[in-house]
Amino acid sequence: MTIKSKTKIEAQLTGKTNPELIETVILAKKNAAWNELAGLLTTPGRNKTNVNLTVLENIDAEAICVPGKVLSDGIITKKKKIIAFKFSEKAEKKLKAAGCETVLIKDEIKNNKEMKGVAILRKWKTLMEKVLL
């Protein structure tokens, strides 16, 4: 996957109306380590990553960044740090009940400028196919 240039990110950002998304992209764009995530967040809405707990359960990483919304379908039993743009209300409750830490992307960018130990979830459909097999 190629990383978008800052110019392309800026151009795609002009069409966005969600102030929280704009703030998050600007923060990500300012940090070189988070630049790839800024590109993922500026993709069209129909291409956003909305992922269920079942997918997160099967990813072998301690901290997972979802450039979209975490939905509540499925269960999670492993303690993980889930970083996302949004969480559904039910998903956040299930994650906290399982002992997981839930963090918004903009807060993680502020606290972890180098993006240490964070895996970005890019192509969840491929991961979901592996889970279902």
Secondary structure, 3 states (H helix, E strand, C coil): CCCCCHHHHHHHHCCCCCHHHHHHHHHHHHCHHHHHHHHHHCCCHHHCEEEEHHHHHCCCCCEEEEEEEEECCCCCCCCCEEEEEEECHHHHHHHHHCCCEEEEHHHHHHHCCCCCCEEECCCHHHHHHHHHC
